[in-house]
Amino acid sequence: MVDDVSIDPWSSNQSTDYARIIEQFGLESVDYSLLPNPHMLHRRGIVFAHRDLNLVLDAHYSGKPFGVLTGLMPSGRMHLGHKMVIDQVKWFQEQGADVTIAVADLEAHATRGLSLEDCRRVAIEEYVANYAALGLDVDNTNIYFQSTRPVVQRLGFTLGKRTNLSEFEAIYGFEGGTNLAHVQAPLVQAGDILHPQLDEYGGLRPIVVPVGVDQDPHLRLTRGLAAKTNWFNVSQRKSGGLVIGLSVQDENSLALGIGKDGRVDRVARQSVFDKLSNILDKLGFSDYRANPKHGSIEIPGATSRDRDLIRPKLLKLERSLGGLGLLQPSSTYHQFAIGMTGDKMSSSRPETTIFLTEDISLMEKKVKSSFSGGQPTLEEHRRLGGNPDVDVAFQYLKYFFETDDNALSEIESGYRSGEILTGQMKQICIEKATEYLSELNEMRDQTSHIVSDFLAADSKS
Ligand code: TRP
């Protein structure tokens, strides 16, 4: 469709029509009143959408384990856009999540031509050093390299079987000339996202991936891949309630009671159904109709909330029978701060962002020459007011530097009314940014001795 919004993880052209994005990609809006200790990024509507965040919140509120995962591209320098993701990771960690961070060194090696040694150095000096300074809890954070965690690569490879070039074309717009590194990288990334659920990496639990909305294609791919491996599906019944269905595949046909002749082996099938019935009995369902021959169980009285209770039990059963038992990852989506020049923020164009190790004087220059929402003349500004929605200095206070909501809204209304001038807005931003960068610098010094402790056992040199 011509007027579809496009989101593309590799494009520099991003739609900011967030309501359309929610609708078109089937995301849900974030209601921050449901969140424990909402972060300023939630209160300000910057983290605006999610998929399956309720699984994570349920785990949090019932004291069960859950995890958060992100990845870093070890090229270039860490900037404010990267910091925003780590702020969210830290918030999840404070709510009880364990933290896994993938260093996408295979991806950077294949798509950006960096050596693995360079990737390692950049990851540690530029990113992990800042994660430590930003206050991630070292005791609960595991950073690993794609290149040294075979299970991630193996999972990526195995999952490749569940997709094809047409799907990549549909999701990413790939064509005949697309470099296959762009096919491999999302598969390895699916391995990144899904492997923390494996028994050796913490076991079955919800894992949430906070991303910019441009990364949703990766999440859609990964969620689809996970679902396709599942041995049992739970879906809504047309006439109400839920239905559990077997998903018979080459790998599981014997276990799910298909004989060598391709027919239903009644004894084997009944044993699977006994286990399924046992799960439903334990969950307190009494009214369900099992149809072993057909491979389904109808539960007319079950609600969509019951689905969240049933699914993990089915994944556990799948694992006990020899399957992967993968839960689809949850995700949250944030809006983008505008680049300092008024268009997109990008690490390859230093004038569009502030790096976490930026010199104060350089930061000052960037803010002073940043795109402004002020009026051309003082007289007009006093009369018409400025536009904070496009004003970089204000937007950076909102996204990064002014943590006090009341102070922020006073600045906003002062600007709109014309009372605060453009130069003053920039000065406020510079003061706050100076404070921020100086404190971070101080924290980098104080935490430099624990940087290597953030690396997982398989990723220490
Ligand atoms: N591809 C991501 C980037 O370009 C990095 C990444 C690798 C990642 N694995 C991930 C991000 C898993 C989120 C989750 O920045």
Residues whose N, C-alpha, C, O or C-beta is under 5 A from the ligand:
A	BS01	LIG	L69 T70 G71 L72 M73 A102 A104 Q189 D192
